[in-house]
């Protein structure tokens, strides 16, 4: 067989080997994401800075112009790397916000389309909805920090494109279009651990106490998912000295003072512990 005839077979072996390696590394590729993206929970306010890359017939804009915007992301799931995120994007002023639905196309990579109204002057009057602009946005998570067991996005980059604008007034004329690139860090705080607390009430039985969990998540925190009680009462037996119920009842083995400990954990994996001395 000639060398030319052997080339396709060699290429086939190389391709199969590359495919096998790719399958073996599939988990790694999924974790690392595509195009340098990092799979993480995209939430909170980001301080975006960037430049206008294209501007045609858009009032007050020119290519190369620097811009600063606040973008706030609201994930539509309780976990990490949600399939859908709502973006509220500051456009020109602090009160000018656009709502864009972003869908995940790969770990840490989101794309979405939206529309905003354009003020136009026609026949001597201002029409607040005289024109409409379509917008296409891509957001990539570039850095993340793990909080509890959940990675949170701490930096992103984004592209904005305005593929078309439409004039709905009876006055002729185009509205123009623009495009920009952005990047920015997380400007709002990462979630904090829950506040763990409980109360107790002694029942009619002398050494039986009912405990009520009063723990709560802090701002930006996740719902509580687990509770771990330690009654500090080894005399009651190993099986009875602890509980995973939210509001347990415990019969202490004798009168006395016991240190009762509660650890509450939220869906992000954050937990805190509180202890109180209980006299029965």
C-alpha positions as CSV (number, residue, x, y, z in Angstrom):
1,X,0.0,0.0,0.0
2,X,1.4,3.4,-1.0
3,X,2.0,6.2,1.5
4,X,-0.8,8.2,0.0
5,X,-3.2,5.3,0.6
6,X,-2.2,5.0,4.2
7,X,-2.9,8.7,5.0
8,X,-6.7,8.4,5.4
9,X,-6.3,5.4,7.7
10,X,-3.8,7.3,9.8
11,X,-6.1,10.3,9.9
12,X,-9.0,8.0,11.0
13,X,-6.9,6.6,13.8
14,X,-6.0,10.2,14.9
15,X,-9.6,11.2,14.8
16,X,-10.8,8.2,16.8
17,X,-8.1,8.8,19.4
18,X,-9.0,12.5,19.7
19,X,-12.7,11.5,20.1
20,X,-11.9,9.0,22.8
21,X,-9.8,11.6,24.7
22,X,-12.6,14.1,24.3
23,X,-15.1,11.6,25.8
24,X,-12.8,10.9,28.7
25,X,-12.4,14.7,29.3
26,X,-16.1,15.4,28.9
27,X,-16.6,16.1,32.5
28,X,-13.7,18.5,32.6
29,X,-15.0,20.3,29.5
30,X,-18.5,20.6,31.1
31,X,-17.1,22.0,34.2
32,X,-14.7,24.5,32.5
33,X,-17.4,25.6,30.1
34,X,-17.1,26.9,26.6
35,X,-15.1,29.9,25.3
36,X,-13.4,30.4,28.6
37,X,-16.7,30.5,30.5
38,X,-17.0,29.4,34.1
39,X,-20.1,27.6,35.3
40,X,-21.5,29.5,38.3
41,X,-24.6,31.1,39.7
42,X,-25.1,34.4,37.9
43,X,-26.8,36.7,40.5
44,X,-26.5,40.2,41.8
45,X,-25.4,43.6,40.5
46,X,-22.3,44.0,38.3
47,X,-20.5,47.3,37.6
48,X,-19.9,47.1,33.9
49,X,-17.5,49.2,32.0
50,X,-16.8,49.1,28.3
51,X,-16.6,50.8,24.9
52,X,-19.0,51.3,22.1
53,X,-17.7,49.3,19.2
54,X,-20.1,50.6,16.6
55,X,-22.5,53.6,16.4
56,X,-24.4,54.9,13.4
57,X,-27.0,57.7,13.7
58,X,-27.4,57.2,17.5
59,X,-27.6,60.5,19.3
60,X,-24.7,61.1,21.7
61,X,-22.7,58.0,20.8
62,X,-19.6,57.3,18.8
63,X,-17.3,54.3,18.3
64,X,-14.6,54.1,20.9
65,X,-16.7,56.0,23.5
66,X,-16.3,54.7,27.1
67,X,-19.5,53.6,28.9
68,X,-20.4,52.6,32.5
69,X,-23.5,50.6,33.3
70,X,-25.1,48.6,36.1
71,X,-26.4,45.2,35.1
72,X,-28.4,43.2,37.6
73,X,-29.0,39.4,37.2
74,X,-31.8,37.4,38.7
75,X,-31.4,33.6,38.4
76,X,-34.6,31.7,37.8
77,X,-33.6,28.6,39.9
78,X,-32.3,28.0,43.4
79,X,-29.1,26.2,42.4
80,X,-25.9,27.0,40.4
81,X,-25.6,27.8,36.7
82,X,-29.4,28.2,36.1
83,X,-30.9,27.5,32.7
84,X,-32.5,31.0,32.6
85,X,-31.5,34.3,34.1
86,X,-33.3,37.6,33.9
87,X,-31.1,40.7,33.2
88,X,-32.1,44.2,34.1
89,X,-29.7,46.3,32.1
90,X,-29.1,50.0,32.7
91,X,-29.1,51.6,29.3
92,X,-28.5,55.4,29.4
93,X,-29.6,56.8,32.8
94,X,-30.2,55.3,36.3
95,X,-33.9,55.0,35.6
96,X,-33.6,53.6,32.1
97,X,-33.7,49.8,32.4
98,X,-34.2,47.0,29.9
99,X,-35.4,43.5,30.8
100,X,-33.6,40.7,28.8
101,X,-34.2,37.0,29.3
102,X,-30.9,35.1,29.1
103,X,-30.8,31.4,28.3
104,X,-27.8,29.3,29.2
105,X,-26.1,27.8,26.0
106,X,-23.1,26.3,27.9
107,X,-21.8,26.4,31.5
108,X,-21.3,30.0,32.3
109,X,-22.4,31.2,28.8
110,X,-25.7,33.0,28.3
111,X,-27.4,34.6,25.3
112,X,-30.7,36.5,25.0
113,X,-32.7,39.0,23.0
114,X,-34.8,41.9,24.1
115,X,-36.4,45.1,22.9
116,X,-36.6,48.7,24.2
117,X,-38.5,51.7,23.1
118,X,-36.9,54.8,21.6
119,X,-38.2,58.3,22.0
120,X,-38.7,60.1,18.7
121,X,-39.8,63.6,17.8
122,X,-42.4,63.7,15.0
123,X,-44.5,66.7,13.9
124,X,-43.4,68.8,16.9
125,X,-44.2,66.3,19.6
126,X,-42.2,63.6,21.5
127,X,-43.5,60.0,21.1
128,X,-42.1,57.9,24.0
129,X,-42.8,54.8,21.9
130,X,-42.0,56.2,18.5
131,X,-39.4,53.6,17.8
132,X,-38.3,50.1,18.9
133,X,-34.8,48.7,19.1
134,X,-33.9,45.0,19.1
135,X,-31.0,44.0,21.3
136,X,-28.9,40.8,21.4
137,X,-26.8,40.2,24.5
138,X,-24.2,37.5,25.3
139,X,-22.8,37.2,28.9
140,X,-19.8,35.1,29.9
141,X,-18.9,34.3,33.5
142,X,-15.1,34.8,33.7
143,X,-14.5,34.4,37.4
144,X,-16.3,32.7,40.3
145,X,-16.0,32.2,44.0
146,X,-17.5,29.2,45.9
147,X,-19.8,30.1,48.7
148,X,-20.6,27.1,50.8
149,X,-20.9,24.5,48.1
150,X,-22.1,26.8,45.3
151,X,-19.9,28.8,42.9
152,X,-21.0,32.4,42.4
153,X,-20.0,34.6,39.5
154,X,-17.8,37.4,40.6
155,X,-16.8,38.8,37.2
156,X,-18.4,38.7,33.7
157,X,-17.8,40.0,30.2
158,X,-20.6,40.8,27.7
159,X,-21.4,41.9,24.2
160,X,-24.3,44.0,23.2
161,X,-25.5,44.4,19.6
162,X,-28.5,46.4,18.3
163,X,-29.2,44.5,15.0
164,X,-32.2,46.6,14.1
165,X,-34.3,49.7,15.0
166,X,-37.8,50.5,13.8
167,X,-39.5,53.9,13.3
168,X,-43.2,53.6,14.1
169,X,-44.0,57.3,13.6
170,X,-45.3,58.8,10.4
171,X,-42.2,60.8,10.1
172,X,-39.6,59.2,7.7
173,X,-36.1,58.5,8.8
174,X,-33.9,55.7,10.2
175,X,-33.0,55.4,13.9
176,X,-29.5,53.9,13.5
177,X,-27.9,51.2,15.5
178,X,-25.0,50.5,17.9
179,X,-23.0,47.8,19.6
180,X,-20.7,47.6,22.6
181,X,-18.4,45.3,24.7
182,X,-18.4,45.2,28.5
183,X,-16.8,43.6,31.4
184,X,-17.2,44.1,35.1
185,X,-16.9,42.7,38.7
186,X,-19.7,41.8,41.1
187,X,-20.7,45.0,42.9
188,X,-23.2,43.5,45.3
189,X,-22.4,41.3,48.3
190,X,-22.2,37.6,48.1
191,X,-24.7,35.6,50.2
192,X,-24.1,35.4,53.9
193,X,-24.7,32.4,56.1
194,X,-28.2,32.0,57.7
195,X,-29.0,33.4,61.1
196,X,-29.5,30.4,63.3
197,X,-31.8,30.7,66.3
198,X,-34.3,28.6,68.3
199,X,-36.7,28.8,71.3
200,X,-37.8,26.1,73.7
201,X,-40.8,25.3,75.9
202,X,-41.0,22.7,78.7
203,X,-44.0,20.5,78.3
204,X,-46.2,19.0,81.0
205,X,-43.7,16.2,81.5
206,X,-40.9,17.4,83.8
207,X,-37.9,16.8,81.6
208,X,-39.5,17.0,78.1
209,X,-38.7,20.1,76.0
210,X,-40.2,21.2,72.7
211,X,-37.8,23.1,70.5
212,X,-38.8,25.5,67.7
213,X,-36.4,26.6,65.0
214,X,-36.4,30.3,64.2
215,X,-33.5,30.4,61.8
216,X,-33.7,32.5,58.7
217,X,-31.6,33.2,55.6
218,X,-29.9,36.6,55.3
219,X,-30.2,39.0,52.3
220,X,-29.4,37.1,49.2
221,X,-29.3,33.8,51.0
222,X,-31.0,30.5,50.1
223,X,-33.8,28.6,51.8
224,X,-32.9,26.5,54.8
225,X,-32.6,22.8,53.9
226,X,-31.3,21.0,56.9
227,X,-31.1,21.2,60.7
228,X,-28.8,19.3,63.1
229,X,-29.6,19.3,66.8
230,X,-27.3,18.1,69.6
231,X,-29.1,18.0,73.0
232,X,-25.9,17.6,75.1
233,X,-27.6,14.7,76.9
234,X,-25.5,11.5,76.5
235,X,-27.5,9.9,79.2
236,X,-30.5,9.7,76.8
237,X,-28.5,7.4,74.5
238,X,-26.7,8.0,71.3
239,X,-29.8,7.5,69.2
240,X,-31.8,10.1,71.1
241,X,-29.2,12.7,71.8
242,X,-29.5,14.3,68.4
243,X,-32.1,15.1,65.8
244,X,-32.5,16.3,62.2
245,X,-36.1,17.4,62.6
246,X,-36.7,21.1,62.3
247,X,-38.8,21.3,65.5
248,X,-37.9,18.4,67.6
249,X,-39.1,17.2,71.1
250,X,-36.5,15.8,73.5
251,X,-37.0,14.0,76.8
252,X,-33.9,14.7,78.9
253,X,-32.6,11.8,80.9
254,X,-32.6,13.7,84.2
255,X,-33.1,17.2,85.7
256,X,-30.2,19.5,85.2
257,X,-28.6,22.1,82.8
258,X,-27.8,21.0,79.3
259,X,-26.1,22.8,76.4
260,X,-28.3,22.4,73.3
261,X,-26.7,23.1,69.9
262,X,-28.5,23.8,66.6
263,X,-26.7,24.0,63.2
264,X,-28.8,25.2,60.3
265,X,-27.7,24.9,56.6
266,X,-29.1,26.6,53.5
267,X,-29.3,25.4,49.9
268,X,-26.0,27.1,49.0
269,X,-24.2,24.9,51.7
270,X,-23.7,27.8,54.1
271,X,-24.3,27.0,57.8
272,X,-24.1,28.5,61.2
273,X,-24.4,27.1,64.7
274,X,-26.0,28.5,67.9
275,X,-25.9,27.0,71.4
276,X,-28.0,27.7,74.5
277,X,-28.0,26.4,78.1
278,X,-31.3,24.7,79.0
279,X,-32.4,23.9,82.5
280,X,-35.0,21.3,83.1
